[in-house]
Amino acid sequence: MSRPSSDRPSVLVTGGAGYIGSVLVRMLLSRGYPVVVLDRLMYENYHLLDLFERPGFRFVRGDVLEGAELARAFEGVEAVVHLAAIVGDAACARDAAAAIAGNVEGTARVLEQCLARHVERLLFASTCSVYGAGGDGELFEDSAQNPVSLYAETKVRCEELLLDKSNGLAPTVLRLSTLHGFSPRMRFDLALNFFAMQGTLSGRVTIDGARHWRPMLHVYDVARAFVACLEAPREKVAGQVFNVGSNRENYRMEAFREIIPQCIPGAEVQIHANVVDRRSYRVNFDKIRGALGYDTVRSARDGLVEVHRLVASGLIADPQSAKYRN
Ligand SMILES: NC(=O)c1ccc[n+]([C@@H]2O[C@H](COP(=O)([O-])OP(=O)(O)OC[C@H]3O[C@@H](n4cnc5c(N)ncnc54)[C@H](O)[C@@H]3O)[C@@H](O)[C@H]2O)c1
């Protein structure tokens, strides 16, 4: 474990107690970055407790929409990773006004603070679901957006806000694939994590939308992508949009009929043609690879095996509890 180093910028991670943040914050600290987390702790989050006395770690409990709390979190900060949001289609659909405020207004407040304090590096967690119902062709960063949920619409609006050249800052937008894998803040509502939990607890997995495309990304690899953007020369990332994932990790959902039993022995998979979720997108990841030399090191199989082992271990007493879903 390295100690915070004075040549590493101090990084504010909003939403840092969440699924991604709990992995990213530890990765940043272990690389010597001083880290501030601002989080309102929506999900019984005790996932950062072990960091309380770690040198270089500071926690601010608060909301990005609350000026005083946001200002306190920004003290001494030189770079920002903005993760805080109401995350996922279901959570946004439950309370549209809160989703628009938390995601769009919240991002505007973070941008304002960066401008006021001359924080030049702002990385934003967007999603490949901005491509929505995307068909079979590969989707690039400049492909048309076709969001099919309020969640994705809020992310489109955040991107527009951040990439508007007149605002004087040049943030970096990372469009993340669908995540999977172990995090100290576990989420079992994410597709692969859900399949691994179902397969482990009941031996049966049901999948909707056989022909749909979805790119998958391990949570460890997403943390690596944020670090790669923080450490890249500014001119390579400023004002850029990157799809984050790997061309190898685009799957039609029906592929999991074979993959799941290979990862979870004895699991039976049923594929339903009926489509609840209209999202389908097959994404190209050449840009981030070309610009930053970034590629993933973990696969969907790795995530399925890992989450299967986690659930089978019994370490999480009740994986079906609402606290593991958004
Ligand atoms: N998990 C995925 O598959 C995925 C995919 C693409 C993009 N993303 C994006 O990555 C980011 C993090 O996602 P996650 O999976 O870690 O979600 P998460 O729900 O686990 O974490 C979000 C965290 O933000 C906090 N938060 C929410 N609103 C806040 C506010 N107004 N002020 C302060 N804190 C607030 C919550 O308490 C929570 O700890 C989000 O912006 C999400 O849209 C996630």
The ligand as an SDF file (V2000), in Angstrom:
LIG
                    3D

 44 48  0  0  0  0  0  0  0  0999 V2000
  -23.0990    0.1140  -12.7820 N   0  0  0  0  0  0  0  0  0  0  0  0
  -23.2180    0.2240  -14.0930 C   0  0  0  0  0  0  0  0  0  0  0  0
  -23.4430   -0.7730  -14.8330 O   0  0  0  0  0  0  0  0  0  0  0  0
  -23.0370    1.5630  -14.7580 C   0  0  0  0  0  0  0  0  0  0  0  0
  -22.9960    1.5770  -16.1480 C   0  0  0  0  0  0  0  0  0  0  0  0
  -22.8490    2.7930  -16.7850 C   0  0  0  0  0  0  0  0  0  0  0  0
  -22.7330    3.9590  -16.0420 C   0  0  0  0  0  0  0  0  0  0  0  0
  -22.7700    3.9250  -14.6880 N   0  0  0  0  0  0  0  0  0  0  0  0
  -22.6480    5.2070  -13.9580 C   0  0  0  0  0  0  0  0  0  0  0  0
  -21.6170    5.1070  -12.9740 O   0  0  0  0  0  0  0  0  0  0  0  0
  -21.9600    5.9130  -11.8350 C   0  0  0  0  0  0  0  0  0  0  0  0
  -21.8870    5.0620  -10.5690 C   0  0  0  0  0  0  0  0  0  0  0  0
  -22.7410    3.9310  -10.7100 O   0  0  0  0  0  0  0  0  0  0  0  0
  -22.8030    2.7790   -9.5960 P   0  0  0  0  0  0  0  0  0  0  0  0
  -23.1480    1.5190  -10.2920 O   0  0  0  0  0  0  0  0  0  0  0  0
  -21.6060    2.8620   -8.7400 O   0  0  0  0  0  0  0  0  0  0  0  0
  -24.1070    3.2520   -8.7800 O   0  0  0  0  0  0  0  0  0  0  0  0
  -24.4780    3.1970   -7.2200 P   0  0  0  0  0  0  0  0  0  0  0  0
  -25.9360    3.4610   -7.1630 O   0  0  0  0  0  0  0  0  0  0  0  0
  -23.9310    1.9450   -6.6000 O   0  0  0  0  0  0  0  0  0  0  0  0
  -23.6690    4.4340   -6.6010 O   0  0  0  0  0  0  0  0  0  0  0  0
  -24.1100    5.7420   -6.6880 C   0  0  0  0  0  0  0  0  0  0  0  0
  -23.6980    6.4450   -5.3950 C   0  0  0  0  0  0  0  0  0  0  0  0
  -24.0260    7.8220   -5.5330 O   0  0  0  0  0  0  0  0  0  0  0  0
  -24.6050    8.2660   -4.3130 C   0  0  0  0  0  0  0  0  0  0  0  0
  -25.4720    9.3920   -4.6780 N   0  0  0  0  0  0  0  0  0  0  0  0
  -26.5800    9.3660   -5.4450 C   0  0  0  0  0  0  0  0  0  0  0  0
  -27.0820   10.6010   -5.5960 N   0  0  0  0  0  0  0  0  0  0  0  0
  -26.2490   11.4380   -4.8980 C   0  0  0  0  0  0  0  0  0  0  0  0
  -26.2450   12.8300   -4.6830 C   0  0  0  0  0  0  0  0  0  0  0  0
  -27.2080   13.6310   -5.1750 N   0  0  0  0  0  0  0  0  0  0  0  0
  -25.2640   13.3710   -3.9450 N   0  0  0  0  0  0  0  0  0  0  0  0
  -24.2850   12.5700   -3.3900 C   0  0  0  0  0  0  0  0  0  0  0  0
  -24.2640   11.2260   -3.5570 N   0  0  0  0  0  0  0  0  0  0  0  0
  -25.2280   10.6750   -4.3120 C   0  0  0  0  0  0  0  0  0  0  0  0
  -25.3360    7.0670   -3.7330 C   0  0  0  0  0  0  0  0  0  0  0  0
  -25.4890    7.1600   -2.3130 O   0  0  0  0  0  0  0  0  0  0  0  0
  -24.4280    5.9160   -4.1550 C   0  0  0  0  0  0  0  0  0  0  0  0
  -23.4900    5.6090   -3.1320 O   0  0  0  0  0  0  0  0  0  0  0  0
  -23.3470    6.4770  -12.0950 C   0  0  0  0  0  0  0  0  0  0  0  0
  -23.2250    7.8010  -12.5900 O   0  0  0  0  0  0  0  0  0  0  0  0
  -23.8940    5.5500  -13.1740 C   0  0  0  0  0  0  0  0  0  0  0  0
  -24.8640    6.2050  -13.9750 O   0  0  0  0  0  0  0  0  0  0  0  0
  -22.9120    2.7520  -14.0140 C   0  0  0  0  0  0  0  0  0  0  0  0
  1  2  1  0
  2  3  2  0
  2  4  1  0
  4  5  1  0
  4 44  2  0
  5  6  2  0
  6  7  1  0
  7  8  2  0
  8  9  1  0
  8 44  1  0
  9 10  1  0
  9 42  1  0
 10 11  1  0
 11 12  1  0
 11 40  1  0
 12 13  1  0
 13 14  1  0
 14 15  2  0
 14 16  1  0
 14 17  1  0
 17 18  1  0
 18 19  2  0
 18 20  1  0
 18 21  1  0
 21 22  1  0
 22 23  1  0
 23 24  1  0
 23 38  1  0
 24 25  1  0
 25 26  1  0
 25 36  1  0
 26 27  1  0
 26 35  1  0
 27 28  2  0
 28 29  1  0
 29 30  1  0
 29 35  2  0
 30 31  1  0
 30 32  2  0
 32 33  1  0
 33 34  2  0
 34 35  1  0
 36 37  1  0
 36 38  1  0
 38 39  1  0
 40 41  1  0
 40 42  1  0
 42 43  1  0
M  CHG  2   8   1  16  -1
M  END
$$$$
